[in-house]
């Protein structure tokens, strides 16, 4: 993790912005999912989460639509709508025990592997930073499942 934190403020290499080694197919978790087609090593960059950059106000408006689940916060009132000009990463589903995580680096949202991910395995992240009004029921079925995609402060 320390190694990753040391590169957060560096410019993003162009190869990280590609989404090679990923495929979209039916997910046992929810609808379509994003799956590895190659082995991904722990700590490796999977891809950049891409899409249209929008304001918080626009993000809140779009979240009311059925395809609003593909909006991620980039920071400082800026959001990314993966549904508009996004890549395969827009299909990454939630898990309470994810195999990847997203980090804001150099003005981009980059997905990294938290552990080794085998070819054919679904890529998942924890939607902890979801919108407060998002009350989606979690379908990850992991032992640590919270039953909701968000966690309320204790």
N, C-alpha and C positions, 0 to 999 in steps of 0.2 A: 504494500500500500504506500509506503514512504516513497518508493521509486516512482509510483504513479503521481503522487502529489508534487514531486520535483519537476514534472513535465507539464503540469496544468497550465502554466503561463507562457509556454513556448508556442510558436506558430504550429499549426496542424499540418503534418506531412500530407501531400496530395493523395497518397495511397490509402490513408485512413478514411478519406471521404468516399471511397468506392465501397460497394457492398458485395464484393465477390465472395463466393463460398456460401451464399444464402439462397434458399428457395422458399416459395410460399406454397403451402398445402393445407388441407383440412387438419384442424387441431383438435385433440381430445379435450383441450381446456376450454376453447371458445372459438367458434367460427373458423376463420383462417389463422394460421400461425406462421412464424418465421423459423425456418429450420436450417441447421448447419449442413452443408454438403461436403465439408472438409473438417478435419480435426482442428479444433481451436484450442490453443494452449492457454493455461491460466495466465491472466494478465495481458493477454494479447488484445489488440484492437479488433473489434468485429466490424464496425462501420460507423459512419456518421448518421445520426437521425436527421433526415432532410425533410424539407417541405417549405411552405410559404411562411414567412415571418410576419406576425401580426401583433397588434397591440393587445393589452389585457382586456380592454372594452370589447374588441372584436372577438377575442378568445371566449369571453363569457357569453357573447351572443351565439357563437357557433356551438358552444357546449350544449346548448338546448336542443340541437339537432341530433338525429340518430348517428351521424358519422362524427360527432364531436369528441369521441373517445380517442381520437388520434392526435390530440393537441397536447403538447408538452411545454412546460415553462423553461425558458432559456435564462431568464433573469432580467432584472431592471425593467419590468413591464413589457418584456418581449417574449413572445410565445412562438412555437413552431406548429403549424397545422400540417401533419404528415399526409393528410388526405389530399392536399393540393401540391402537386409536383414532388411527392415523397418517393422514397425507395422502399425496399423490402422491409426495412426496420419499422415501418408503420404497423406491421402485423405482429410485432413482438407482444406477446400476451403477458399478463400478470401472474406472478407466483409469490406466495409468502416465503418460499425458500428458493429464490432465483439463482440462475447460473451466470447471470451477467448484471451489470449496473451501468448507469449513464452518468457521465461527468461533463460539466461545462468546461470546455478548454478552448482558448483562443476564439471565443465567440461562437463556438460550435458545440453541439451535444453529441458526445462520442460514447459509443457502447463498448464496454470492455468485458472480457470473460473473467468471472470470479473464480472459476475452476476450469479444468479441462472439459471441453464439450465435444462429444463424439459425433461423427457424421450421422445424420438422421435424427439427432436430438433437437427438440424444440428450444429456441432461445427464449428466455423469460427474464423479466425484471420485476422488482417490487414497486408497485405504483404508489409508494408512500407519499409522494409529493403531489398527489392527485388533487383536483379541485375539492373544496370543502363540501359542496353540495352533491358530489358524486357518491352515491350510496350503492354502487354496483356490488352484487353478490359475488364473492370470490368462488372460483370453480377449480382451484389448483389441487385440492384433495391431498395436500401435504400434511404430515403430522403437526406442523406448526401453523396451520391455516387459521387466519383470523376471522374468516367468514365474510369479511368486507374488504374491498381493495384499499381502504384508508384505515389509518390507526388514529384513534382519538387520544389526545394527551392525557396522561394519568394524573 
